[in-house]
C-alpha cells in the first residue's frame, strides 16, 4: 500500500488540476465562461470570512490599550 503525505497529494493534484478540469469539461460538453468575465466576477465578490485589507491594516495600526 502506497501512502502519500497530504501536502504531497495536494501538490500533485494542483500540478494536474488544469488538465483534469479541461478533460472533464470536454467530456461533459461544458464550456467555461471567458477568463476576463470570471476574473471580474470573482474580484467583485467579498468573502464573508475574509477581512478587507484596509480594515485589517486599520486594526493592526491602532495603539493598544494597556490594562
WOBEL-V619035 format. One record per helix or strand of 2 or more residues. SS is the DSSP state (2 for helix, 1 for strand). FROM is the first residue (numbers start at 1). TO is the last residue. Records with the same first field share a line. If there is no record, write none. Layout:
SS->FROM-TO  FROM-TO
//
This chain:
2->6-28  35-44  53-61
//
